[in-house]
Amino acid sequence: MSVKIKTQSVTNMPKIGRSRLITGEELYRMGDIGPAELVRGEIVRHMPTGHPHGLIENIIGALLYIYLQANKIGYALTGEVGIYTQQNPDTVRAADVAFISNERYRQLSTSGYLDIAPELVVEIMSPANTWSEIHEKLAEYFAIGVKLVWVVDPQLEQVHVYRAMDDVTLLQKEDVLTGEDILPGFEAALADIFVVES
């Protein structure tokens, strides 16, 4: 049985000249161009993630959703959520998961990418990620007002909990991840996040 899949031809995608920087709004209007971020006005493409990454993103998103249904303090966002970390030239980072409080959500001025920092960002490392790339993103997140970042390493089954660039705790698979003062009462055993044996 053959299945026809409608795809967008690369030749039909908007062309961006190297001499012109684009804005976050222009990137948003392009639609789905595949995994990418906007860094200082230039599109930086990424490889699609593997299934362990997708599974962990789904689990964390589901755990946050369940918690937020009971607590009604904000929203969990998943799926490469665009977050402005710089403007003129624009930088739009793609977070795997984010939590934004009701208060901050009401301050959003666009229906596109987040122009108000979420309180929590979750970055799930892929094999291609380097720590220098991760640290660059973390510095941008903290500069715009993110309060907590969980860097999840599926290969080592660890979570690095950042409260600032110089305030980090390393959790192992036998530990429990908490929401601290951002998500009071939230707890998740890492064994429930790293469910696939490596």
FIMI-138128 format. One record per atom (N, C-alpha, C): residue in three letters; x, y, z; residue number from 1; atom name; chain. Coordinates in Angstrom, 2 decimals. Atoms other than C-alpha are relative to their C-alpha. Layout:
<pts>
 residu      c1      c2      c3 num atome chaine
    ala       X       Y       Z NUM    CA      A
...
</pts>
This chain:
<pts>
 residu      c1      c2      c3 num atome chaine
    met    0.84   -1.18    0.00   1     N      A
    met    0.00    0.00    0.00   1    CA      A
    met    0.89    1.24    0.00   1     C      A
    ser   -0.80   -1.22    0.02   2     N      A
    ser    1.43    3.36   -0.94   2    CA      A
    ser   -0.82    1.14    0.58   2     C      A
    val    0.64   -1.15   -0.63   3     N      A
    val    0.67    6.54    0.91   3    CA      A
    val    0.64    1.26   -0.56   3     C      A
    lys   -0.53   -1.27    0.48   4     N      A
    lys    1.03    9.99   -0.59   4    CA      A
    lys    0.07    0.98    1.16   4     C      A
    ile   -0.21   -0.99   -1.05   5     N      A
    ile    2.43   12.58    1.75   5    CA      A
    ile    0.25    1.34   -0.66   5     C      A
    lys   -0.17   -1.34    0.54   6     N      A
    lys    2.07   16.25    0.92   6    CA      A
    lys    1.13    0.68    0.75   6     C      A
    thr   -1.12   -0.69   -0.62   7     N      A
    thr    5.32   18.06    1.56   7    CA      A
    thr    0.20    1.34   -0.68   7     C      A
    gln   -0.33   -1.30    0.58   8     N      A
    gln    6.52   21.58    1.00   8    CA      A
    gln    1.38   -0.12   -0.62   8     C      A
    ser   -1.27    0.05    0.69   9     N      A
    ser    9.27   21.75   -1.56   9    CA      A
    ser    0.93    1.06    0.57   9     C      A
    val   -0.98   -0.96   -0.49  10     N      A
    val   12.45   23.40   -0.38  10    CA      A
    val    0.09    1.19   -0.94  10     C      A
    thr   -0.07   -1.11    0.95  11     N      A
    thr   12.37   25.45   -3.57  11    CA      A
    thr   -1.14    0.98    0.18  11     C      A
    asn    1.13   -0.90   -0.24  12     N      A
    asn    9.00   26.90   -2.52  12    CA      A
    asn    0.12    0.77    1.30  12     C      A
    met   -0.16   -0.69   -1.27  13     N      A
    met   10.27   28.01    0.87  13    CA      A
    met    0.53    1.41   -0.24  13     C      A
    pro   -0.51   -1.37    0.16  14     N      A
    pro   10.92   31.73    1.30  14    CA      A
    pro    1.52    0.01    0.05  14     C      A
    lys   -1.46   -0.08    0.04  15     N      A
    lys   14.49   32.56    0.43  15    CA      A
    lys    0.45    1.18    0.84  15     C      A
    ile   -0.56   -1.05   -0.84  16     N      A
    ile   16.49   34.55    2.91  16    CA      A
    ile    1.44    0.22   -0.42  16     C      A
    gly   -1.37   -0.30    0.39  17     N      A
    gly   19.60   36.25    1.61  17    CA      A
    gly    0.89    0.15    1.22  17     C      A
    arg   -0.92   -0.09   -1.12  18     N      A
    arg   22.66   36.12    3.81  18    CA      A
    arg    0.26    1.45    0.41  18     C      A
    ser   -0.32   -1.39   -0.31  19     N      A
    ser   23.01   39.90    3.61  19    CA      A
    ser   -1.09    0.68    0.84  19     C      A
    arg    1.11   -0.63   -0.71  20     N      A
    arg   19.64   40.58    5.29  20    CA      A
    arg   -0.38   -0.83    1.21  20     C      A
    leu    0.44    0.67   -1.20  21     N      A
    leu   18.78   39.71    8.85  21    CA      A
    leu   -1.52   -0.01    0.02  21     C      A
    ile    1.45    0.06   -0.09  22     N      A
    ile   15.22   38.60    9.55  22    CA      A
    ile   -0.44    0.18    1.45  22     C      A
    thr    0.56   -0.20   -1.34  23     N      A
    thr   12.96   39.28   12.49  23    CA      A
    thr   -0.70   -1.28    0.45  23     C      A
    gly    0.77    1.13   -0.53  24     N      A
    gly   11.19   36.82   14.75  24    CA      A
    gly   -1.36   -0.09   -0.65  24     C      A
    glu    1.32   -0.01    0.64  25     N      A
    glu    7.88   37.88   13.19  25    CA      A
    glu    0.08   -0.59   -1.41  25     C      A
    glu   -0.17    0.58    1.34  26     N      A
    glu    9.19   37.03    9.70  26    CA      A
    glu    0.21   -1.51    0.08  26     C      A
    leu   -0.21    1.44   -0.18  27     N      A
    leu   10.39   33.65   10.93  27    CA      A
    leu   -1.32   -0.68    0.31  27     C      A
    tyr    1.29    0.59   -0.38  28     N      A
    tyr    6.98   32.97   12.49  28    CA      A
    tyr   -0.92   -0.12   -1.22  28     C      A
    arg    0.87    0.01    1.18  29     N      A
    arg    5.17   33.85    9.24  29    CA      A
    arg    0.45   -1.03   -1.04  29     C      A
    met   -0.47    1.02    0.94  30     N      A
    met    7.33   31.34    7.32  30    CA      A
    met   -0.69   -1.34    0.22  30     C      A
    gly    0.64    1.28   -0.29  31     N      A
    gly    5.44   28.52    9.01  31    CA      A
    gly    1.04   -1.04    0.37  31     C      A
    asp   -0.89    1.10   -0.39  32     N      A
    asp    7.03   25.13    9.57  32    CA      A
    asp    1.11   -0.17   -1.02  32     C      A
    ile   -1.15    0.17    0.88  33     N      A
    ile   10.47   25.25    8.01  33    CA      A
    ile    0.92   -1.11    0.52  33     C      A
    gly   -0.81    1.04   -0.61  34     N      A
    gly   11.72   22.36   10.11  34    CA      A
    gly    0.67    0.53    1.25  34     C      A
    pro   -0.64   -0.41   -1.25  35     N      A
    pro   13.76   22.43   13.31  35    CA      A
    pro    1.00    1.13   -0.23  35     C      A
    ala   -0.87   -1.16    0.18  36     N      A
    ala   15.39   25.85   13.55  36    CA      A
    ala   -0.20    0.98    1.15  36     C      A
    glu    0.09   -1.14   -0.91  37     N      A
    glu   16.10   28.81   15.80  37    CA      A
    glu    0.47    1.22   -0.77  37     C      A
    leu   -0.49   -1.25    0.56  38     N      A
    leu   16.73   32.44   14.98  38    CA      A
    leu    1.04    0.54    0.96  38     C      A
    val   -1.08   -0.48   -0.86  39     N      A
    val   20.08   33.63   16.33  39    CA      A
    val    0.57    1.27   -0.60  39     C      A
    arg   -0.44   -1.31    0.44  40     N      A
    arg   20.85   37.33   15.98  40    CA      A
    arg   -0.36    0.25   -1.47  40     C      A
    gly    0.53   -0.29    1.32  41     N      A
    gly   18.69   37.56   12.86  41    CA      A
    gly    0.25   -1.03   -1.07  41     C      A
    glu   -0.30    1.03    0.99  42     N      A
    glu   19.95   34.43   11.11  42    CA      A
    glu   -0.60   -1.34    0.42  42     C      A
    ile    0.59    1.31   -0.28  43     N      A
    ile   18.19   31.07   10.83  43    CA      A
    ile    1.11   -1.02    0.20  43     C      A
    val   -0.94    1.09   -0.29  44     N      A
    val   20.15   28.24   12.43  44    CA      A
    val   -0.82   -1.28    0.04  44     C      A
    arg    0.77    1.25    0.10  45     N      A
    arg   18.81   24.83   11.42  45    CA      A
    arg    0.58   -1.06    0.93  45     C      A
    his   -0.39    1.09   -0.88  46     N      A
    his   18.90   21.79   13.70  46    CA      A
    his   -0.50   -1.31   -0.58  46     C      A
    met    0.47    1.32    0.40  47     N      A
    met   18.56   18.09   13.11  47    CA      A
    met   -1.27   -0.32    0.78  47     C      A
    pro    1.16    0.47   -0.77  48     N      A
    pro   15.22   16.53   14.06  48    CA      A
    pro    0.48   -0.82    1.19  48     C      A
    thr   -0.39    0.74   -1.19  49     N      A
    thr   15.29   14.92   17.49  49    CA      A
    thr   -0.30   -1.48   -0.15  49     C      A
    gly    0.26    1.44   -0.02  50     N      A
    gly   15.39   11.20   18.18  50    CA      A
    gly   -1.17   -0.33    0.91  50     C      A
    his    1.18    0.39   -0.78  51     N      A
    his   12.62    9.23   19.83  51    CA      A
    his    0.18    0.11    1.51  51     C      A
    pro   -0.12   -0.19   -1.46  52     N      A
    pro   14.12    9.28   23.39  52    CA      A
    pro   -0.30    1.45    0.40  52     C      A
    his    0.24   -1.42   -0.24  53     N      A
    his   14.05   13.09   23.22  53    CA      A
    his   -1.50    0.28   -0.01  53     C      A
    gly    1.44   -0.21    0.11  54     N      A
    gly   10.42   13.08   22.08  54    CA      A
    gly   -0.78   -0.62    1.14  54     C      A
    leu    0.68    0.68   -1.11  55     N      A
    leu    9.38   10.59   24.75  55    CA      A
    leu    0.16    0.79    1.29  55     C      A
    ile   -0.26   -0.75   -1.23  56     N      A
    ile   11.03   12.58   27.55  56    CA      A
    ile   -0.75    1.34   -0.03  56     C      A
    glu    0.75   -1.26    0.12  57     N      A
    glu    9.51   15.84   26.25  57    CA      A
    glu   -1.48   -0.24    0.30  57     C      A
    asn    1.41    0.34   -0.23  58     N      A
    asn    6.08   14.18   26.25  58    CA      A
    asn   -0.27   -0.29    1.47  58     C      A
    ile    0.19    0.35   -1.42  59     N      A
    ile    6.50   12.78   29.78  59    CA      A
    ile    0.04    1.26    0.87  59     C      A
    ile   -0.11   -1.22   -0.81  60     N      A
    ile    7.65   16.10   31.26  60    CA      A
    ile   -1.21    0.91   -0.24  60     C      A
    gly    1.19   -0.80    0.31  61     N      A
    gly    4.87   17.97   29.46  61    CA      A
    gly   -1.25   -0.54    0.66  61     C      A
    ala    1.18    0.63   -0.62  62     N      A
    ala    2.29   15.47   30.73  62    CA      A
    ala    0.01    0.17    1.51  62     C      A
    leu   -0.10   -0.18   -1.45  63     N      A
    leu    3.57   15.65   34.31  63    CA      A
    leu   -0.35    1.44    0.40  63     C      A
    leu    0.33   -1.40   -0.28  64     N      A
    leu    3.38   19.45   34.21  64    CA      A
    leu   -1.48    0.27   -0.23  64     C      A
    tyr    1.43   -0.20    0.29  65     N      A
    tyr   -0.09   19.35   32.64  65    CA      A
    tyr   -0.86   -0.51    1.16  65     C      A
    ile    0.76    0.57   -1.12  66     N      A
    ile   -1.40   17.07   35.41  66    CA      A
    ile    0.11    0.91    1.23  66     C      A
    tyr   -0.22   -0.90   -1.13  67     N      A
    tyr    0.15   19.31   38.07  67    CA      A
    tyr   -0.80    1.30   -0.17  67     C      A
    leu    0.65   -1.29    0.24  68     N      A
    leu   -1.26   22.47   36.45  68    CA      A
    leu   -1.52   -0.12   -0.06  68     C      A
    gln    1.44    0.19   -0.06  69     N      A
    gln   -4.75   21.01   36.11  69    CA      A
    gln   -0.49    0.07    1.44  69     C      A
    ala    0.37   -0.03   -1.43  70     N      A
    ala   -4.78   20.63   39.89  70    CA      A
    ala    0.29    1.35    0.64  70     C      A
    asn   -0.44   -1.23   -0.66  71     N      A
    asn   -3.07   23.94   40.67  71    CA      A
    asn   -0.37    1.30   -0.71  71     C      A
    lys    0.51   -1.17    0.75  72     N      A
    lys   -4.25   26.38   37.94  72    CA      A
    lys    0.85    1.26    0.16  72     C      A
    ile   -0.88   -1.17   -0.16  73     N      A
    ile   -1.19   28.65   38.23  73    CA      A
    ile    0.62    0.46   -1.32  73     C      A
    gly   -0.58   -0.38    1.28  74     N      A
    gly   -0.23   28.76   34.55  74    CA      A
    gly   -0.14   -1.12   -1.01  74     C      A
    tyr    0.10    0.91    1.14  75     N      A
    tyr    0.42   26.77   31.41  75    CA      A
    tyr    1.33   -0.68   -0.30  75     C      A
    ala   -1.16    0.74    0.51  76     N      A
    ala    2.82   24.08   30.19  76    CA      A
    ala   -0.05    0.08   -1.52  76     C      A
    leu   -0.11   -0.11    1.45  77     N      A
    leu    3.99   24.62   26.62  77    CA      A
    leu    1.05   -1.00   -0.48  77     C      A
    thr   -0.94    0.99    0.53  78     N      A
    thr    5.68   21.92   24.53  78    CA      A
    thr    0.15    0.19   -1.51  78     C      A
    gly   -0.14    0.05    1.45  79     N      A
    gly    6.97   21.39   21.01  79    CA      A
    gly    0.81    1.14   -0.60  79     C      A
    glu   -0.88   -1.03    0.56  80     N      A
    glu    9.87   23.76   20.34  80    CA      A
    glu   -0.65    1.38    0.08  80     C      A
    val    0.66   -1.28   -0.24  81     N      A
    val    8.21   26.82   21.86  81    CA      A
    val    0.98    1.14   -0.26  81     C      A
    gly   -0.86   -1.13    0.31  82     N      A
    gly    9.69   30.00   20.39  82    CA      A
    gly   -0.03    1.05    1.09  82     C      A
    ile   -0.14   -1.00   -1.06  83     N      A
    ile   10.99   32.45   23.00  83    CA      A
    ile    0.99    1.07   -0.48  83     C      A
    tyr   -0.93   -1.09    0.31  84     N      A
    tyr   12.45   35.87   22.15  84    CA      A
    tyr    0.98    0.15    1.15  84     C      A
    thr   -1.01   -0.27   -1.02  85     N      A
    thr   15.74   36.23   24.00  85    CA      A
    thr    0.79    1.26   -0.32  85     C      A
    gln   -0.69   -1.24    0.39  86     N      A
    gln   17.01   39.27   22.10  86    CA      A
    gln   -0.81    0.61   -1.14  86     C      A
    gln    0.64   -0.67    1.13  87     N      A
    gln   15.62   41.87   19.72  87    CA      A
    gln    0.95    1.02   -0.60  87     C      A
    asn   -0.80   -0.96    0.79  88     N      A
    asn   17.25   44.01   17.02  88    CA      A
    asn    1.50   -0.23    0.07  88     C      A
    pro    0.66    1.04    0.78  89     N      A
    pro   18.63   41.69   15.75  89    CA      A
    pro   -0.66   -1.02    0.92  89     C      A
    asp    0.79    0.93   -0.80  90     N      A
    asp   16.14   39.10   16.94  90    CA      A
    asp    0.69   -1.35    0.19  90     C      A
    thr   -0.36    1.38   -0.28  91     N      A
    thr   17.00   35.82   18.60  91    CA      A
    thr   -1.24   -0.66    0.57  91     C      A
    val    1.14    0.79   -0.46  92     N      A
    val   14.23   33.25   19.03  92    CA      A
    val    0.51   -1.40    0.27  92     C      A
    arg   -0.43    1.34   -0.39  93     N      A
    arg   15.19   30.13   20.95  93    CA      A
    arg   -1.20   -0.93    0.06  93     C      A
    ala    1.07    1.00    0.01  94     N      A
    ala   13.16   26.93   20.73  94    CA      A
    ala    0.15   -0.89    1.23  94     C      A
    ala   -0.03    0.81   -1.23  95     N      A
    ala   12.48   25.43   24.17  95    CA      A
    ala   -0.81   -1.27   -0.20  95     C      A
    asp    0.74    1.27    0.10  96     N      A
    asp   11.42   21.80   24.40  96    CA      A
    asp   -1.29    0.06    0.81  96     C      A
    val    1.16   -0.15   -0.89  97     N      A
    val    9.07   22.53   27.31  97    CA      A
    val    0.19    1.31    0.76  97     C      A
    ala   -0.07   -1.22   -0.81  98     N      A
    ala    8.24   25.73   29.17  98    CA      A
    ala   -1.23    0.08    0.89  98     C      A
    phe    1.14   -0.33   -0.87  99     N      A
    phe    6.04   26.81   32.06  99    CA      A
    phe   -0.06    1.51    0.09  99     C      A
    ile    0.21   -1.43   -0.16 100     N      A
    ile    4.56   30.30   32.09 100    CA      A
    ile   -1.21    0.20    0.92 100     C      A
    ser    1.07   -0.26   -0.97 101     N      A
    ser    2.46   31.62   34.97 101    CA      A
    ser   -1.15    0.76   -0.65 101     C      A
    asn    1.16   -0.76    0.48 102     N      A
    asn   -1.00   33.09   34.48 102    CA      A
    asn    0.34    1.49   -0.11 102     C      A
    glu   -0.35   -1.42   -0.01 103     N      A
    glu    0.40   36.52   35.38 103    CA      A
    glu    0.84    0.38   -1.21 103     C      A
    arg   -0.84   -0.31    1.15 104     N      A
    arg    3.12   36.43   32.74 104    CA      A
    arg   -0.73   -0.26   -1.32 104     C      A
    tyr    0.73    0.33    1.22 105     N      A
    tyr    0.84   34.81   30.17 105    CA      A
    tyr   -0.90    1.17   -0.43 105     C      A
    arg    0.88   -1.14    0.30 106     N      A
    arg   -1.56   37.77   30.40 106    CA      A
    arg    0.78    1.20   -0.58 106     C      A
    gln   -0.83   -1.11    0.50 107     N      A
    gln    1.36   40.11   29.54 107    CA      A
    gln    0.47   -0.20   -1.44 107     C      A
    leu   -0.46    0.25    1.36 108     N      A
    leu    2.08   38.47   26.17 108    CA      A
    leu   -0.64    0.99   -0.96 108     C      A
    ser    0.54   -0.98    0.94 109     N      A
    ser    1.69   40.96   23.35 109    CA      A
    ser   -0.14   -0.56   -1.41 109     C      A
    thr    0.06    0.60    1.32 110     N      A
    thr    1.76   38.53   20.44 110    CA      A
    thr   -0.60   -1.39    0.08 110     C      A
    ser    0.49    1.37    0.05 111     N      A
    ser    0.09   35.32   19.37 111    CA      A
    ser    1.06   -0.92   -0.60 111     C      A
    gly   -1.09    0.78    0.56 112     N      A
    gly    3.40   34.16   17.91 112    CA      A
    gly    0.92   -0.53    1.08 112     C      A
    tyr   -0.98    0.46   -0.98 113     N      A
    tyr    6.56   33.55   19.90 113    CA      A
    tyr   -0.18    0.75    1.32 113     C      A
    leu    0.10   -0.64   -1.32 114     N      A
    leu    6.76   34.31   23.62 114    CA      A
    leu    0.90    1.24    0.04 114     C      A
    asp   -0.78   -1.22   -0.18 115     N      A
    asp    7.85   37.92   24.13 115    CA      A
    asp    0.10    0.38    1.47 115     C      A
    ile   -0.15   -0.09   -1.45 116     N      A
    ile    7.61   37.52   27.91 116    CA      A
    ile    0.65   -1.32    0.43 116     C      A
    ala   -0.71    1.21   -0.41 117     N      A
    ala    9.96   35.07   29.62 117    CA      A
    ala   -0.90   -0.93    0.80 117     C      A
    pro    0.66    0.96   -0.88 118     N      A
    pro    8.43   31.89   31.00 118    CA      A
    pro    0.83   -0.14    1.27 118     C      A
    glu   -0.76    0.20   -1.24 119     N      A
    glu    9.42   31.04   34.57 119    CA      A
    glu    0.93   -1.20   -0.09 119     C      A
    leu   -0.77    1.25    0.10 120     N      A
    leu   10.70   27.56   33.65 120    CA      A
    leu    0.19   -0.36   -1.46 120     C      A
    val   -0.30    0.55    1.33 121     N      A
    val   12.41   26.24   30.52 121    CA      A
    val    0.64   -1.36    0.20 121     C      A
    val   -0.60    1.33    0.00 122     N      A
    val   13.25   22.60   29.88 122    CA      A
    val    0.71   -0.19   -1.33 122     C      A
    glu   -0.80    0.31    1.18 123     N      A
    glu   16.05   21.83   27.43 123    CA      A
    glu    0.41   -1.46    0.08 123     C      A
    ile   -0.38    1.41    0.05 124     N      A
    ile   16.47   18.18   26.46 124    CA      A
    ile    1.15   -0.13   -0.97 124     C      A
    met   -1.19    0.08    0.83 125     N      A
    met   19.94   17.49   25.15 125    CA      A
    met   -0.15   -1.09   -1.06 125     C      A
    ser   -0.10    0.96    1.09 126     N      A
    ser   20.41   15.76   21.83 126    CA      A
    ser    1.48   -0.34   -0.17 126     C      A
    pro   -1.41    0.36    0.17 127     N      A
    pro   23.62   13.94   20.85 127    CA      A
    pro    0.83    1.09   -0.67 127     C      A
    ala   -0.74   -1.04    0.71 128     N      A
    ala   24.57   16.88   18.60 128    CA      A
    ala    0.25    1.24    0.84 128     C      A
    asn   -0.17   -1.19   -0.84 129     N      A
    asn   24.29   19.47   21.40 129    CA      A
    asn    1.36    0.02    0.68 129     C      A
    thr   -1.22   -0.17   -0.78 130     N      A
    thr   27.43   20.85   23.00 130    CA      A
    thr   -0.35    0.83    1.24 130     C      A
    trp    0.25   -0.78   -1.21 131     N      A
    trp   27.65   22.32   26.49 131    CA      A
    trp    0.17    1.48   -0.25 131     C      A
    ser   -0.15   -1.44    0.27 132     N      A
    ser   28.85   25.62   25.04 132    CA      A
    ser   -1.28    0.56   -0.62 132     C      A
    glu    1.29   -0.43    0.56 133     N      A
    glu   25.61   25.84   22.98 133    CA      A
    glu   -1.05    0.11    1.10 133     C      A
    ile    0.98    0.00   -1.09 134     N      A
    ile   23.53   24.94   26.02 134    CA      A
    ile    0.22    1.20    0.92 134     C      A
    his   -0.29   -1.12   -0.89 135     N      A
    his   25.30   27.51   28.20 135    CA      A
    his   -0.35    1.35   -0.64 135     C      A
    glu    0.38   -1.24    0.69 136     N      A
    glu   24.77   30.22   25.56 136    CA      A
    glu   -1.50    0.22    0.12 136     C      A
    lys    1.45   -0.12   -0.12 137     N      A
    lys   21.04   29.50   25.57 137    CA      A
    lys   -0.42    0.31    1.44 137     C      A
    leu    0.34   -0.24   -1.41 138     N      A
    leu   20.91   29.38   29.39 138    CA      A
    leu    0.25    1.46    0.37 138     C      A
    ala   -0.32   -1.40   -0.31 139     N      A
    ala   22.62   32.78   29.65 139    CA      A
    ala   -1.08    0.92   -0.57 139     C      A
    glu    1.06   -0.81    0.61 140     N      A
    glu   20.02   34.21   27.26 140    CA      A
    glu   -1.30   -0.13    0.78 140     C      A
    tyr    1.24    0.21   -0.77 141     N      A
    tyr   17.14   32.65   29.21 141    CA      A
    tyr    0.02    0.78    1.31 141     C      A
    phe   -0.07   -0.70   -1.29 142     N      A
    phe   18.33   34.03   32.55 142    CA      A
    phe    0.01    1.52   -0.19 142     C      A
    ala   -0.05   -1.45    0.25 143     N      A
    ala   18.99   37.47   31.02 143    CA      A
    ala   -1.39    0.59   -0.24 143     C      A
    ile    1.35   -0.53    0.25 144     N      A
    ile   15.31   37.78   30.02 144    CA      A
    ile   -0.97   -0.27    1.14 144     C      A
    gly    0.86    0.18   -1.17 145     N      A
    gly   13.93   36.64   33.38 145    CA      A
    gly   -0.50   -1.41    0.28 145     C      A
    val    0.33    1.38   -0.35 146     N      A
    val   13.62   32.85   33.28 146    CA      A
    val    0.59   -0.27    1.38 146     C      A
    lys   -0.43    0.23   -1.39 147     N      A
    lys   13.88   31.65   36.90 147    CA      A
    lys    0.64   -1.36    0.22 147     C      A
    leu   -0.44    1.38   -0.22 148     N      A
    leu   14.60   27.93   36.49 148    CA      A
    leu    0.13   -0.69   -1.35 148     C      A
    val   -0.19    0.79    1.22 149     N      A
    val   16.02   25.72   33.72 149    CA      A
    val    0.39   -1.41    0.39 149     C      A
    trp   -0.37    1.40   -0.15 150     N      A
    trp   16.08   21.94   33.68 150    CA      A
    trp    0.66   -0.43   -1.30 150     C      A
    val   -0.69    0.55    1.16 151     N      A
    val   18.70   20.57   31.28 151    CA      A
    val    0.02   -1.51    0.18 151     C      A
    val    0.19    1.44   -0.11 152     N      A
    val   17.80   16.94   30.71 152    CA      A
    val    0.96   -0.70   -0.95 152     C      A
    asp   -0.95    0.78    0.81 153     N      A
    asp   20.49   14.53   29.48 153    CA      A
    asp   -0.49   -1.44   -0.08 153     C      A
    pro    0.53    1.36    0.12 154     N      A
    pro   18.80   11.35   28.17 154    CA      A
    pro    1.08   -1.08    0.00 154     C      A
    gln   -1.05    1.01    0.08 155     N      A
    gln   22.10    9.56   27.52 155    CA      A
    gln    0.54   -0.36    1.38 155     C      A
    leu   -0.55    0.25   -1.34 156     N      A
    leu   23.43    9.95   31.07 156    CA      A
    leu   -1.09   -0.14    1.06 156     C      A
    glu    1.14    0.06   -0.92 157     N      A
    glu   19.94    9.95   32.64 157    CA      A
    glu    0.21    0.92    1.20 157     C      A
    gln   -0.24   -1.03   -1.00 158     N      A
    gln   20.68   13.16   34.51 158    CA      A
    gln   -0.82    1.24   -0.33 158     C      A
    val    0.60   -1.32    0.20 159     N      A
    val   18.98   16.51   35.01 159    CA      A
    val    0.85    1.02    0.75 159     C      A
    his   -0.73   -1.11   -0.60 160     N      A
    his   20.98   19.67   35.65 160    CA      A
    his   -1.04    1.08    0.28 160     C      A
    val    0.99   -1.01   -0.41 161     N      A
    val   18.78   22.10   37.60 161    CA      A
    val    0.74    1.32    0.20 161     C      A
    tyr   -0.64   -1.32   -0.06 162     N      A
    tyr   19.89   25.69   36.96 162    CA      A
    tyr   -0.97    1.02    0.57 162     C      A
    arg    0.73   -1.14   -0.54 163     N      A
    arg   18.65   28.58   39.09 163    CA      A
    arg    0.66    1.29   -0.47 163     C      A
    ala   -0.82   -1.07    0.58 164     N      A
    ala   21.36   30.83   37.63 164    CA      A
    ala    1.19   -0.72   -0.64 164     C      A
    met   -1.14    0.65    0.66 165     N      A
    met   24.49   30.19   35.58 165    CA      A
    met    0.97   -0.61    1.01 165     C      A
    asp   -0.94    0.50   -1.01 166     N      A
    asp   26.49   29.66   38.77 166    CA      A
    asp   -0.71   -0.70    1.16 166     C      A
    asp    0.77    0.70   -1.04 167     N      A
    asp   23.77   27.87   40.77 167    CA      A
    asp   -0.68   -1.19   -0.65 167     C      A
    val    0.49    1.20    0.69 168     N      A
    val   23.27   24.34   39.50 168    CA      A
    val    0.09   -1.21    0.91 168     C      A
    thr    0.02    1.26   -0.73 169     N      A
    thr   22.35   21.00   41.04 169    CA      A
    thr   -0.13   -1.13   -1.01 169     C      A
    leu    0.05    1.16    0.88 170     N      A
    leu   22.96   17.67   39.32 170    CA      A
    leu   -0.83   -1.10    0.65 170     C      A
    leu    0.84    1.09   -0.48 171     N      A
    leu   20.25   15.03   39.75 171    CA      A
    leu    0.25   -1.25   -0.82 171     C      A
    gln   -0.17    1.30    0.65 172     N      A
    gln   20.70   11.33   38.98 172    CA      A
    gln   -1.34   -0.72   -0.08 172     C      A
    lys    1.25    0.72    0.24 173     N      A
    lys   18.08    8.75   37.99 173    CA      A
    lys   -0.74   -0.38    1.28 173     C      A
    glu    0.66    0.37   -1.26 174     N      A
    glu   17.38    7.82   41.63 174    CA      A
    glu   -0.55    1.21    0.77 174     C      A
    asp    0.42   -1.23   -0.68 175     N      A
    asp   16.64   11.47   42.55 175    CA      A
    asp   -1.41    0.43   -0.42 175     C      A
    val    1.32   -0.57    0.29 176     N      A
    val   13.41   13.49   42.54 176    CA      A
    val    0.18    1.45   -0.44 176     C      A
    leu   -0.01   -1.35    0.54 177     N      A
    leu   12.96   16.63   40.45 177    CA      A
    leu   -1.16    0.77    0.63 177     C      A
    thr    1.07   -0.80   -0.60 178     N      A
    thr   11.01   19.40   42.18 178    CA      A
    thr   -0.16    1.31   -0.76 178     C      A
    gly    0.27   -1.28    0.64 179     N      A
    gly    9.42   22.62   40.97 179    CA      A
    gly    0.46    1.19    0.80 179     C      A
    glu   -0.50   -1.05   -0.89 180     N      A
    glu   10.98   24.58   43.83 180    CA      A
    glu   -1.09    1.05    0.23 180     C      A
    asp    1.03   -1.02   -0.26 181     N      A
    asp    9.21   27.93   44.36 181    CA      A
    asp   -0.76    0.40   -1.27 181     C      A
    ile    0.69   -0.29    1.27 182     N      A
    ile    8.19   28.13   40.68 182    CA      A
    ile   -1.27   -0.85   -0.13 182     C      A
    leu    1.12    0.95    0.05 183     N      A
    leu    5.92   25.05   40.86 183    CA      A
    leu   -0.11   -0.66    1.37 183     C      A
    pro    0.04    0.54   -1.37 184     N      A
    pro    5.24   24.55   44.60 184    CA      A
    pro   -0.72   -1.34    0.07 184     C      A
    gly    0.60    1.32   -0.17 185     N      A
    gly    4.59   20.91   45.44 185    CA      A
    gly    0.20   -0.94   -1.18 185     C      A
    phe   -0.25    0.88    1.15 186     N      A
    phe    5.58   19.58   42.00 186    CA      A
    phe    1.19   -0.90    0.30 186     C      A
    glu   -1.09    0.97   -0.15 187     N      A
    glu    7.68   16.41   42.25 187    CA      A
    glu   -0.12   -1.04   -1.09 187     C      A
    ala   -0.03    1.07    1.00 188     N      A
    ala    8.73   13.90   39.61 188    CA      A
    ala    1.26   -0.82    0.22 188     C      A
    ala   -1.15    0.89   -0.11 189     N      A
    ala   10.97   10.90   40.15 189    CA      A
    ala    0.66   -0.10   -1.36 189     C      A
    leu   -0.69    0.11    1.28 190     N      A
    leu   13.64   10.84   37.47 190    CA      A
    leu   -0.19   -1.38   -0.62 190     C      A
    ala    0.26    1.35    0.52 191     N      A
    ala   12.99    7.10   37.16 191    CA      A
    ala   -1.30   -0.03   -0.81 191     C      A
    asp    1.24   -0.09    0.78 192     N      A
    asp    9.53    8.09   35.85 192    CA      A
    asp    0.17    0.81   -1.28 192     C      A
    ile   -0.30   -0.77    1.21 193     N      A
    ile   11.10   10.39   33.26 193    CA      A
    ile    0.89   -0.81   -0.94 193     C      A
    phe   -0.90    0.84    0.80 194     N      A
    phe   13.90    8.09   32.09 194    CA      A
    phe   -0.52   -1.43    0.02 194     C      A
    val    0.68    1.30   -0.06 195     N      A
    val   11.63    5.12   31.41 195    CA      A
    val    0.59   -1.03   -0.95 195     C      A
    val   -0.59    0.93    0.96 196     N      A
    val   13.57    3.60   28.49 196    CA      A
    val    1.40   -0.34    0.47 196     C      A
    glu   -1.34    0.43   -0.40 197     N      A
    glu   16.58    1.53   29.48 197    CA      A
    glu    0.98    0.29   -1.12 197     C      A
    ser   -0.98   -0.30    1.03 198     N      A
    ser   19.71    2.73   27.69 198    CA      A
    ser    0.88   -1.18   -0.30 198     C      A
</pts>
